[in-house]
Amino acid sequence: IKMAGDSRFPDADTDRSEKNEETEIVVNVGGVRQVFYGDNLNQYPETRLAELINCLSGGYDSIFSLCDDYDPGKREFYFDRDPDAFKCIIDVYYFGEIHMKKGICPICFKNEMEFWKVDLKFLDDCCKTHLSEKKEELEEIARRVQLILDDLGVDASESRWKRCQKYIWKFLEKPESSYPARVTAVLSFLFILISSVVMCVGTIPDLQVVDAEGNRMEHPTLDSIETACIGWFTMEYVLRLISSPNKLHFALSFMNIVDVLAILPFYVSLTLTHLGAKLMELSNVQQAVQALRIMRIARIFKLARHSSGLQTLTYALKRSFKELGLLLMYLAVGIFVFSALGYTMEQSHPETLFKSIPQSFWWAIITMTTVGYGDIYPKTTLGKLNAAISFLCGVIAIALPIHPIINNFVRYYNKQRVLETAAKHELELMELNSAEGKAASSKSELEDLAREGKEGPFCSSRLKVSHSDTFIHLLSEKHYRTRLQSCK
């Protein structure tokens, strides 16, 4: 540090002069030297840099409580911190707000602000958004790691039924847990495909049979395949429900509701076929059965359970509600305007197809979306000009929100891949730290474990406990791991 007008090491007698607005201090942060003046730093007296002005009167103990090193010869404070983040933080003394540079990890920057004792309220709102997103990513990594550790850990105090329930849940919900679980997931995927194909093939007239009353119905072979698929879906759903740790959440989950909608029509139609004829007319029963059989198309959504791509698309669309709303709003305004104009312009033609404005809505929809079935079309010159303008506006209206929706999909897909990789790396780091801790354990403890004859299983159990007790809490607490802080 360099003090203007004095070459001696300052003491308590110079405290008054150090507080002068012309006080000059020199700070070296990671090899980058910065000069500050007291009038700027005293605007925020609670920050670390402002405390440097008054620390010299307290001697070396006071100095080293604030910095990493001090050179009396050069009169310079040294801090082993990130110089790039520091350059952003000092903006608060000149502009009253802070912006993060591109490429700096938000979590690292937050920790740097805490070190320099600068309040987070000075961080700009756009940068706070990046910080909240990074916190959510770290929480998601911690959640995934915790789930993996829960699968690896075995609590000896749990009952046999509880352990069996956890094994069934892992077997059905996590195909990556074992080879049999992966085979079961593939088998379930095939049952979904077979059931969907059978539903489509059963509607081919040449493959249908005629019953005693002259009504067409599905071939008995296809009906048997359908029954076998429904039996598999039912068994899978019941086992997942029984082994679910939270049955209420399981029952209200969207994908599980889809599973119920895929299974329920079969049993309802079976009940109506055998019992409904006694309670209502046979024609009504057949209509109800046909309506329920149409609901079998819901089973195609079961593919989303086995496809990460479909899941990513679903989440991307959920995050794109604003863009989708804009798209619908653009189309709604255009449909209303061009249908009204088309109806008005076509009234002069004696063979007009535009009978009313509501009927013209259909023409406007298929025109703006460039489908153009040709069932309704303009016949006047002004009507054709209106149609040309309408489909040009439709192309523009549809194209504008598409790019943000695609960006949301790509961003979410890349984010999921990064989170999966980060969770795997975190587990590898845990294994490394646990191995080092195990190597550093005392010899007497190992001998005791060997005498008890529990060295292998006990060590494995302790390893899993140490994972959960040591590292997961660090991920969810205020201070995160250094490796995660350095992510870009």
C-alpha distance (Angstrom), angle and dihedral (degrees) to the residues before:
residue distance angle dihedral
I1 . . .
K2 3.78 . .
M3 3.81 119.2 .
A4 3.80 117.5 -162.7
G5 3.81 114.2 -116.1
D6 3.81 98.5 5.1
S7 3.81 132.8 84.2
R8 3.80 99.3 177.8
F9 3.76 126.1 89.3
P10 3.80 102.8 -92.0
D11 3.78 122.2 -117.9
A12 3.80 137.1 -177.3
D13 3.82 92.0 -69.8
T14 3.78 91.3 65.0
D15 3.81 95.0 50.5
R16 3.80 93.0 103.8
S17 3.80 93.5 52.2
E18 3.82 91.9 47.7
K19 3.76 90.0 60.4
N20 3.75 91.8 55.5
E21 3.77 114.7 118.0
E22 3.81 90.4 -120.5
T23 3.83 91.5 61.9
E24 3.78 110.4 130.0
I25 3.80 124.2 -158.8
V26 3.80 130.2 -175.5
V27 3.81 119.3 -146.5
N28 3.80 126.3 -170.3
V29 3.80 112.1 -157.9
G30 3.79 113.6 -177.5
G31 3.81 91.8 -28.9
V32 3.81 95.6 -45.5
R33 3.81 114.0 113.7
Q34 3.78 121.1 -147.8
V35 3.81 129.9 -177.5
F36 3.81 119.5 -147.2
Y37 3.78 134.1 -176.9
G38 3.76 126.5 -140.7
D39 3.78 96.0 -122.6
N40 3.82 90.0 62.8
L41 3.80 97.0 42.2
N42 3.80 95.0 46.3
Q43 3.80 89.7 64.6
Y44 3.81 85.8 79.7
P45 3.82 105.2 29.6
E46 3.81 94.4 174.5
T47 3.82 94.0 63.5
R48 3.81 122.3 99.0
L49 3.80 94.5 -114.9
A50 3.81 91.3 53.7
E51 3.81 89.6 50.8
L52 3.82 89.3 56.7
I53 3.80 89.2 70.0
N54 3.80 91.8 63.1
C55 3.80 100.8 32.9
L56 3.81 97.5 82.3
S57 3.78 93.5 73.0
G58 3.80 89.6 60.8
G59 3.79 95.1 59.5
Y60 3.78 128.5 -131.1
D61 3.80 95.1 -36.4
S62 3.77 90.8 60.1
I63 3.81 92.1 43.8
F64 3.80 96.7 50.5
S65 3.79 91.4 46.8
L66 3.79 87.1 67.4
C67 3.81 105.0 33.7
D68 3.81 140.1 31.9
D69 3.82 97.2 -123.6
Y70 3.78 141.5 -1.4
D71 3.80 130.2 -155.6
P72 3.83 111.2 -156.0
G73 3.81 91.0 -171.3
K74 3.80 94.9 55.9
R75 3.81 90.5 26.7
E76 3.77 90.5 -134.2
F77 3.80 134.2 145.4
Y78 3.78 115.5 -138.9
F79 3.82 126.2 -156.3
D80 3.79 124.4 -175.4
R81 3.81 93.5 -144.8
D82 3.79 138.4 118.4
P83 3.83 108.2 -72.6
D84 3.81 93.5 -160.8
A85 3.79 92.4 56.5
F86 3.81 90.4 43.9
K87 3.82 91.4 56.1
C88 3.79 88.3 57.0
I89 3.80 95.1 44.8
I90 3.82 95.7 53.4
D91 3.81 88.8 61.9
V92 3.78 87.0 82.5
Y93 3.83 89.7 71.4
Y94 3.80 92.1 54.5
F95 3.82 106.5 28.5
G96 3.80 104.6 19.5
E97 3.82 93.7 -124.0
I98 3.80 139.1 70.1
H99 3.79 132.1 -135.5
M100 3.80 124.7 -170.4
K101 3.77 118.6 -127.8
K102 3.76 117.5 -121.6
G103 3.81 111.5 -93.7
I104 3.82 97.3 31.2
C105 3.79 115.1 119.5
P106 3.84 108.5 -116.6
I107 3.81 92.4 -140.3
C108 3.81 90.8 52.3
F109 3.78 90.0 47.8
K110 3.80 91.4 50.7
N111 3.81 90.1 52.6
E112 3.80 90.2 48.4
M113 3.80 90.3 53.0
E114 3.79 89.9 50.5
F115 3.81 90.5 50.5
W116 3.80 92.4 51.4
K117 3.83 88.1 44.5
V118 3.79 94.0 -122.9
D119 3.79 114.9 150.3
L120 3.80 117.9 -117.1
K121 3.80 90.0 -128.5
F122 3.82 88.2 79.8
L123 3.82 90.1 61.6
D124 3.79 111.8 101.6
D125 3.79 118.5 -110.4
C126 3.82 93.9 -115.2
C127 3.80 89.9 55.5
K128 3.81 91.6 46.4
T129 3.80 87.3 58.8
H130 3.83 90.7 56.9
L131 3.79 89.3 47.9
S132 3.81 93.1 52.4
E133 3.82 90.9 47.8
K134 3.80 91.5 52.1
K135 3.81 90.9 48.7
E136 3.79 89.6 52.8
E137 3.82 89.8 50.8
L138 3.81 91.7 51.9
E139 3.79 91.0 47.6
E140 3.81 89.5 50.3
I141 3.81 90.5 50.2
A142 3.80 90.0 49.6
R143 3.81 90.7 49.2
R144 3.81 92.6 50.6
V145 3.77 92.8 46.7
Q146 3.80 90.5 48.6
L147 3.82 90.8 51.4
I148 3.79 90.9 51.3
L149 3.79 91.6 48.0
D150 3.79 90.9 48.5
D151 3.79 88.6 54.6
L152 3.80 91.8 49.3
G153 3.78 96.1 45.1
V154 3.80 121.9 82.7
D155 3.77 118.8 -161.7
A156 3.78 109.4 -148.2
S157 3.82 90.9 -160.0
E158 3.82 92.3 63.9
S159 3.77 119.5 100.5
R160 3.78 121.9 -108.7
W161 3.81 91.4 -108.8
K162 3.81 91.1 52.0
R163 3.80 91.8 51.6
C164 3.81 90.5 46.3
Q165 3.80 90.4 49.5
K166 3.81 91.2 51.3
Y167 3.81 91.4 48.1
I168 3.83 92.5 51.6
W169 3.81 91.1 48.7
K170 3.79 92.2 50.4
F171 3.80 91.0 44.4
L172 3.82 93.9 54.2
E173 3.81 101.6 32.7
K174 3.81 102.3 38.3
P175 3.81 112.8 47.6
E176 3.80 91.5 176.4
S177 3.82 91.2 63.9
S178 3.84 94.8 81.6
Y179 3.78 143.6 -10.0
P180 3.87 94.8 -104.9
A181 3.81 89.3 51.1
R182 3.81 89.7 52.2
V183 3.81 90.8 50.1
T184 3.81 90.5 49.5
A185 3.81 91.0 51.4
V186 3.81 91.0 51.6
L187 3.81 90.0 47.8
S188 3.80 91.0 51.6
F189 3.80 89.6 49.5
L190 3.81 90.1 52.8
F191 3.81 91.9 49.7
I192 3.81 89.4 54.4
L193 3.80 91.3 51.1
I194 3.81 93.4 45.6
S195 3.80 91.8 48.7
S196 3.81 91.7 49.9
V197 3.80 92.1 47.9
V198 3.81 91.8 48.3
M199 3.81 90.3 50.9
C200 3.81 90.4 54.4
V201 3.81 97.0 41.0
G202 3.80 91.3 48.7
T203 3.80 90.2 67.2
I204 3.85 93.6 61.2
P205 3.84 106.3 108.7
D206 3.81 93.9 -143.3
L207 3.82 90.5 58.5
Q208 3.79 95.3 47.2
V209 3.80 125.4 92.9
V210 3.80 130.4 -143.9
D211 3.80 119.1 -122.1
A212 3.80 127.0 -145.4
E213 3.79 92.1 -84.4
G214 3.80 94.1 52.4
N215 3.81 96.8 -105.4
R216 3.77 120.7 136.0
M217 3.80 116.8 -119.9
E218 3.80 138.4 169.6
H219 3.78 120.2 -76.7
P220 3.83 112.0 -92.9
T221 3.82 91.0 -123.0
L222 3.78 92.0 55.6
D223 3.78 89.0 45.1
S224 3.81 90.2 54.5
I225 3.81 91.7 50.2
E226 3.80 89.0 49.5
T227 3.81 90.2 51.6
A228 3.81 91.7 50.4
C229 3.82 91.4 50.6
I230 3.80 91.9 48.8
G231 3.81 89.2 49.6
W232 3.80 89.8 54.5
F233 3.81 92.7 47.3
T234 3.80 91.0 48.4
M235 3.79 94.2 49.5
E236 3.82 90.9 46.9
Y237 3.81 93.1 50.0
V238 3.81 94.4 46.4
L239 3.81 92.6 49.2
R240 3.79 91.7 48.4
L241 3.80 91.0 48.1
I242 3.80 93.0 49.6
S243 3.81 93.6 47.5
S244 3.81 95.4 42.3
P245 3.83 113.0 118.9
N246 3.83 90.7 -148.4
K247 3.78 110.3 32.4
L248 3.81 96.7 -179.1
H249 3.79 92.1 53.7
F250 3.80 89.0 44.7
A251 3.80 93.4 53.0
L252 3.82 93.5 48.1
S253 3.80 95.4 46.1
F254 3.82 113.5 116.9
M255 3.80 95.9 -128.1
N256 3.81 92.0 48.2
I257 3.81 90.1 50.8
V258 3.80 86.8 54.0
D259 3.81 88.8 52.3
V260 3.80 90.5 53.4
L261 3.81 91.8 48.4
A262 3.80 89.2 51.6
I263 3.83 93.3 51.5
L264 3.80 104.5 33.7
P265 3.85 99.6 67.0
F266 3.80 91.1 60.7
Y267 3.81 94.0 56.1
V268 3.82 94.0 40.2
S269 3.82 92.2 50.6
L270 3.81 89.8 45.9
T271 3.80 90.0 52.7
L272 3.80 92.8 47.2
T273 3.78 92.1 48.2
H274 3.81 94.1 54.3
L275 3.79 101.8 31.2
G276 3.81 106.6 17.6
A277 3.81 95.0 71.4
K278 3.78 89.3 66.7
L279 3.81 93.0 53.0
M280 3.82 102.8 39.3
E281 3.77 141.6 13.1
L282 3.78 117.8 -66.1
S283 3.82 92.4 -121.5
N284 3.79 91.2 55.8
V285 3.79 90.3 49.9
Q286 3.80 91.7 52.0
Q287 3.81 91.9 49.3
A288 3.80 91.0 50.4
V289 3.81 91.3 48.2
Q290 3.81 91.5 50.3
A291 3.81 91.0 49.6
L292 3.79 90.6 50.9
R293 3.79 93.1 47.4
I294 3.79 89.0 57.8
M295 3.81 87.7 61.4
R296 3.80 88.0 67.2
I297 3.81 87.7 86.1
A298 3.82 86.2 78.6
R299 3.80 89.6 76.5
I300 3.80 90.8 72.3
F301 3.80 86.9 70.8
K302 3.80 87.8 63.2
L303 3.81 86.0 77.6
A304 3.80 87.7 74.6
R305 3.81 88.4 69.9
H306 3.81 90.2 63.4
S307 3.81 98.8 35.3
S308 3.80 120.7 74.6
G309 3.81 88.6 -170.6
L310 3.81 92.8 60.7
Q311 3.79 90.4 45.7
T312 3.80 90.4 51.5
L313 3.80 90.5 49.4
T314 3.81 90.6 51.2
Y315 3.80 93.4 51.0
A316 3.81 91.2 45.1
L317 3.79 91.1 53.9
K318 3.80 90.4 48.0
R319 3.80 89.0 54.7
S320 3.81 90.6 47.2
F321 3.80 98.1 59.5
K322 3.80 90.8 116.9
E323 3.81 93.2 53.6
L324 3.81 91.8 43.8
G325 3.79 89.5 50.0
L326 3.80 90.3 52.7
L327 3.80 90.0 50.0
L328 3.80 92.3 51.8
M329 3.79 91.2 45.6
Y330 3.81 92.2 52.2
L331 3.79 91.4 48.7
A332 3.82 93.4 45.2
V333 3.81 92.5 53.0
G334 3.80 92.1 45.5
I335 3.81 93.4 46.9
F336 3.78 92.4 51.3
V337 3.82 94.8 46.3
F338 3.82 98.7 43.8
S339 3.81 95.3 41.3
A340 3.80 90.5 53.2
L341 3.82 91.3 47.4
G342 3.79 91.9 45.9
Y343 3.79 92.3 50.9
T344 3.82 91.9 49.0
M345 3.81 95.0 46.8
E346 3.81 94.7 46.5
Q347 3.80 96.1 51.6
S348 3.80 91.2 86.4
H349 3.81 92.2 62.3
P350 3.83 114.7 86.5
E351 3.82 93.9 -144.3
T352 3.78 97.0 44.0
L353 3.81 118.7 159.7
F354 3.81 92.8 -157.7
K355 3.81 101.0 91.5
S356 3.81 96.3 164.0
I357 3.79 141.6 -6.2
P358 3.85 93.8 -105.2
Q359 3.80 88.7 52.3
S360 3.82 88.1 49.2
F361 3.83 89.0 58.7
W362 3.80 88.8 75.5
W363 3.81 91.0 53.1
A364 3.82 91.1 48.2
I365 3.82 92.1 50.0
I366 3.79 96.4 51.3
T367 3.81 90.9 42.1
M368 3.82 98.2 49.6
T369 3.80 90.9 45.8
T370 3.85 89.2 49.0
V371 3.81 92.4 -123.3
G372 3.79 97.2 120.9
Y373 3.81 107.2 -178.4
G374 3.78 91.2 -176.9
D375 3.80 96.4 -134.0
I376 3.82 89.4 116.1
Y377 3.77 120.5 30.3
P378 3.82 137.4 154.1
K379 3.81 120.9 -101.9
T380 3.80 102.2 -173.3
T381 3.79 125.8 78.9
L382 3.79 93.9 -118.7
G383 3.80 89.6 47.3
K384 3.79 91.7 53.8
L385 3.81 90.5 48.4
N386 3.79 89.2 51.1
A387 3.82 89.6 50.1
A388 3.81 91.8 51.3
I389 3.80 91.9 51.4
S390 3.82 91.4 45.4
F391 3.80 96.7 55.8
L392 3.82 91.5 43.7
C393 3.79 89.7 53.3
G394 3.81 89.4 45.0
V395 3.80 92.2 55.6
I396 3.81 90.7 50.2
A397 3.82 93.6 45.2
I398 3.81 92.5 51.1
A399 3.81 95.0 43.8
L400 3.82 96.8 51.7
P401 3.88 99.9 67.7
I402 3.81 95.3 34.4
H403 3.80 95.8 81.8
P404 3.86 95.1 55.8
I405 3.82 89.7 47.9
I406 3.83 91.0 52.4
N407 3.80 90.0 47.3
N408 3.80 90.6 52.6
F409 3.80 90.3 51.9
V410 3.84 93.7 48.5
R411 3.81 92.2 44.3
Y412 3.81 93.7 50.2
Y413 3.81 92.9 44.0
N414 3.82 92.4 51.2
K415 3.79 90.5 44.4
Q416 3.80 91.7 55.0
R417 3.80 91.1 50.6
V418 3.81 91.2 49.3
L419 3.81 91.7 49.0
E420 3.80 92.1 50.2
T421 3.81 91.3 49.8
A422 3.81 92.1 45.9
A423 3.81 91.4 50.7
K424 3.82 91.0 51.6
H425 3.80 91.6 48.1
E426 3.79 90.4 48.8
L427 3.79 90.6 54.0
E428 3.81 90.6 48.7
L429 3.79 89.5 51.3
M430 3.79 90.4 49.7
E431 3.78 90.9 51.6
L432 3.81 90.1 50.0
N433 3.80 93.9 49.8
S434 3.79 91.6 44.6
A435 3.81 90.7 50.9
E436 3.81 90.4 51.0
G437 3.79 91.1 48.5
K438 3.77 90.9 49.0
A439 3.81 91.4 50.7
A440 3.81 90.1 51.4
S441 3.83 94.5 51.1
S442 3.77 118.4 115.5
K443 3.80 121.3 -90.1
S444 3.76 93.1 -130.4
E445 3.78 92.0 59.0
L446 3.80 91.1 53.0
E447 3.78 90.7 49.6
D448 3.79 90.6 52.1
L449 3.77 90.8 50.6
A450 3.80 91.3 48.7
R451 3.83 91.3 51.3
E452 3.76 90.2 52.5
G453 3.81 89.7 52.4
K454 3.80 92.2 -129.8
E455 3.76 101.1 102.0
G456 3.82 98.6 118.6
P457 3.81 103.1 43.2
F458 3.80 93.8 34.0
C459 3.78 93.2 53.0
S460 3.79 90.7 48.8
S461 3.77 90.9 50.8
R462 3.78 92.0 47.6
L463 3.77 90.7 49.7
K464 3.78 91.2 57.2
V465 3.77 93.2 45.4
S466 3.79 91.7 50.3
H467 3.81 89.1 52.5
S468 3.76 92.9 56.0
D469 3.80 97.5 37.9
T470 3.79 97.8 45.3
F471 3.76 112.5 30.2
I472 3.77 107.4 26.9
H473 3.78 91.4 56.6
L474 3.78 89.9 52.3
L475 3.76 90.6 54.4
S476 3.78 93.0 53.0
E477 3.81 98.2 40.9
K478 3.77 130.0 83.4
H479 3.79 96.4 -90.7
Y480 3.80 114.1 57.1
R481 3.74 129.9 -159.2
T482 3.79 119.1 -76.0
R483 3.80 93.2 -123.5
L484 3.77 91.8 53.6
Q485 3.80 90.9 46.1
S486 3.76 91.2 59.4
C487 3.81 94.9 56.0
K488 3.78 115.9 120.1
